[in-house]
Amino acid sequence: MKALLFERSPARYAASRVAGTLLPGSGARVGPLTLADVDEPDLPGPGWHRVRPRLAGICGSDLSTLDGHASRYFEPVVSFPFVPGHEVVGSLEDGTRVVIEPVLGCVARAITPPCEACATGDVGGCQQVAFGHLKPGLQTGYCADVGGGWSTALVAHESQLHPVPDEMSDEDAVMVEPAACAAHAVVRAGVADGAVVAVIGAGTLGLCTVAALRRLSFPGTVAAAARYPEQRHLARALGADVVAVGDELHRVLRRLTSSLEVGDGLSGGADVVFDCAGTAASLREALSVIRPRGRVMLVGMPGTVSVDLTPLWHREVELVGAYAYGREEVEGAGVRTFALSMDLVAEAGLGRLVSARYPLERYREAVEHAANAGRRGAVKVVFDLADRKRGVA
């Protein structure tokens, strides 16, 4: 089969880091990612199925890996060589379309008894992603045994598979995984009715978070910070009341909350801030516009950052991570995050965020497009495996 294979090569990884620093996305041209002919992965055991990807998204975490900026924290929970791609809509052998919930938790790993998190369906909190009968891999797309979406075939456990309704397009379906990350973050944040909420970053994750806020909570005002015109248009369309350009979020929240300037920060500020960028700059901004005893949700995957945490201490701010998904408590009932996400994607029409499709052979162009999506008026860039002759759309 055809697959984009990421191999362990310290020299090429270092080269990708240099290239990616100079021009985002260019790490794919010099790094350890190659288009290869490889054997299809074996079915690891009972309950496993072969999936033929139709569309597979390029995520911010993928870009961080390809540009050599991924945290070394992940080394024990990744196995090489792996095929990237965890945002996947595909077909089973019988033609059933499915989306993959990529976390490789205890059930997929045949670990019994399951860890405490997996026993309750909270697979995002699995404590055993490096153990069991599979090689280490926190998710599909980072495990050598199961493959990933950037290929013509992978394997997935039945616990990971969610059927796609007939009326849902592939473009909507490929957005279910990133939308599930946003839905989990919004539910975990516990946004109070009438709250002032800020969203920093208006790429895929930020725009999905805006949509989730409007459909899974009842904030009073949602203010989004967006750098580029198309991002600003989509943020408004998906439910943001106010969209700030560049560094205007500080001024916007000062006015909304009747706060005063205190150095580089505000005397008050937003009740909840969602940092969907995961950079040192975005975290500094979040800490400067959150009110005392407010909550900052770290939704975008961070790396090693240098940030002054004095305001976190002085203002007793909560800094809360929001990773992946599993099971949520909504109105006193437990529900799978992917079920929430299916509804969210359909109601908000999140398939509109799919801006460009590429065949695997043009992976270098695809990665560079994804890394510079905002500047180029795009949001989500995907690989098109259903029709490999199709070019950019």
Buried (B, 14 or more C-beta within 10 A) or exposed (E): BBBBBBBEBEEBBEBBBBBBEEEBBBBBBBBBBBBBEBEBBEBBEEBBBBBBBBBBBBBBBBBBBBBBBBEEEBEEBBBBBBBBBBBBBBBBEEEEBBBBBBBBBBBBBBBEEBBEBBEEBBBBBBBBBBBBEBBBBBBBBBBBBBBBBBBBBBBBBEBBBBEBEEEBBBBBBBBBBBBBBBBBBBBBBEBBEEBBBBBBBBBBBBBBBBBBBBBBBEBBBBBBBBBBEBBBBBBBBBBBBBBBBEEEBBEBBBEBBEBEEEEEBBEBBBBBBBBBBBBBEBBBBBBBBBBEEBBBBBBBBBEEEEBEEEBBEEBEBEBBEBBBBBBBEBEEEEBBBBBBBBBBBBEBBBBBBBBBBBBBEBBBBBBBBBBBBBEBEBBBBBBBBBEEEEEBE
